[in-house]
Amino acid sequence: MAGHFTIELKQLRFFADHGMYPEESRTGNQFEVDITVSCRSPKKTIQSIEQTVNYVEVYRIVQQEFSRRRLLLETLAMDIAERIRQQFEEIEKVTITIRKLNPPITNFTGSVAVTYNREFK
């Protein structure tokens, strides 16, 4: 039976202007992102980065997607998942959590988040 790898990128920080409200596009916001990618391991021992999911490339994809404004974090999460899958066909599952650290809600303390899970066949 084959094993599985889980590759995680945690607490990635970005400043971007995602959001539905006009002030969000003007002032921007801090975001934190966690990504978990699961894939089947090859039968032989991995000897090079080309045989696995390169987390540097995953980060680059997230960085590129964050540079394109979205109204909804749900849309952003779905687009990131799709781009990662296009780059790494061996991925079986991806989970993405995007937290908006300073949401524009009066008298609100805390953060808001969206988590997206996607399994690929």
Secondary structure, DSSP 8 states (H G I E B T S, - for coil): ---EEEEEEEEEEEEE--SSSHHHHHH-EEEEEEEEEEEE--SS---SGGGS--HHHHHHHHHHHHTS--S-HHHHHHHHHHHHHHH-TTEEEEEEEEEESS-S-TT--S-EEEEEEEE--
